[in-house]
Amino acid sequence: MVAEFPIKTNWDDTKEVPIFIPPEWQGIFQWEPNNPFTATLRIVSSTEKGARLQDVDTEIFYPISSNTLVNTIMHCPVIDGCITGTWIIEKRGQSYGVRMYGT
């Protein structure tokens, strides 16, 4: 698809990341605020680039970068492969993932 100008964009809460919404998606998806959430997440798989965490209550999967995972493990207790805390969605490079809120 070739983008036509002007491109309609939304911005994240920091006003730093432009997000392109294709015209055919406008009105279908709604941009939501990035609110912190409390959850117990279990480490279910990992690679050299990151890992997948699964919410033990809702079974929703969340990606996390390797650097963020290492930082989280160093500063938070891990009990039976689970980390309980307040999380927020973050953008690192071209990817999205979770991190502990306030770190």
C-alpha positions in Angstrom: 0.0 0.0 0.0 1.3 3.4 -0.9 0.7 6.1 1.7 -0.9 9.3 0.6 0.0 12.6 2.1 -0.8 14.1 4.4 -0.5 10.9 6.5 -2.9 10.8 9.5 -1.0 9.8 12.6 -1.7 9.3 16.3 1.0 9.9 19.0 1.8 7.9 22.1 1.7 9.5 25.6 5.2 10.8 25.3 4.5 12.6 22.0 7.6 11.0 20.5 6.4 8.1 18.4 4.2 8.7 15.4 1.9 5.8 14.6 0.5 5.4 11.1 -3.1 4.2 10.9 -4.0 3.0 7.4 -7.2 4.7 6.1 -9.1 1.5 5.9 -8.5 0.9 9.6 -9.5 4.3 10.8 -12.7 4.1 12.8 -12.1 0.4 13.4 -9.3 0.6 16.0 -9.3 3.1 18.9 -6.1 4.5 20.4 -6.2 3.7 24.1 -4.2 5.3 26.9 -1.2 3.3 28.2 -2.4 2.5 31.7 -0.3 0.5 34.1 -1.8 -2.9 35.2 -1.1 -5.2 38.0 -0.5 -8.9 37.2 1.5 -12.0 37.9 3.4 -12.9 34.8 5.1 -16.3 34.2 8.1 -16.7 32.0 7.1 -19.2 29.4 9.7 -19.0 26.7 12.8 -17.1 25.8 15.3 -16.4 23.0 18.4 -14.2 22.6 16.1 -11.3 21.6 13.5 -11.6 24.3 10.9 -13.7 26.0 7.2 -14.3 26.4 5.4 -13.8 29.6 1.9 -15.2 30.3 -0.6 -13.7 32.8 -1.4 -16.5 35.2 -5.0 -15.2 35.5 -6.0 -14.2 32.0 -3.5 -16.4 30.1 -2.7 -13.4 27.8 0.9 -13.5 26.5 3.2 -10.4 26.6 6.5 -10.0 24.9 9.5 -8.6 26.8 13.0 -7.6 25.5 16.0 -9.5 26.8 17.5 -6.3 28.4 14.2 -5.5 30.2 13.8 -9.1 31.4 17.3 -9.2 32.9 16.7 -5.8 34.6 13.4 -7.1 36.0 14.9 -10.3 37.3 17.7 -8.4 39.0 15.4 -6.1 40.8 12.2 -8.2 41.4 11.6 -11.5 43.2 11.0 -14.4 40.8 9.0 -17.1 42.5 8.4 -20.4 40.6 9.1 -18.5 37.3 6.5 -15.8 38.1 6.9 -12.1 38.7 4.2 -10.1 40.4 4.0 -6.4 40.0 2.7 -3.4 38.1 3.5 -3.5 34.4 3.2 -1.0 31.5 3.6 -1.5 27.7 6.7 0.1 26.2 8.1 0.5 22.7 11.8 -0.5 22.2 13.0 0.1 18.7 10.3 -1.3 16.4 8.9 -3.7 19.0 6.4 -3.4 21.8 6.6 -5.3 25.1 6.1 -5.0 28.8 8.3 -3.7 31.6 7.8 -3.1 35.3 6.2 0.2 35.9 8.5 2.8 37.5 11.7 1.1 36.4 
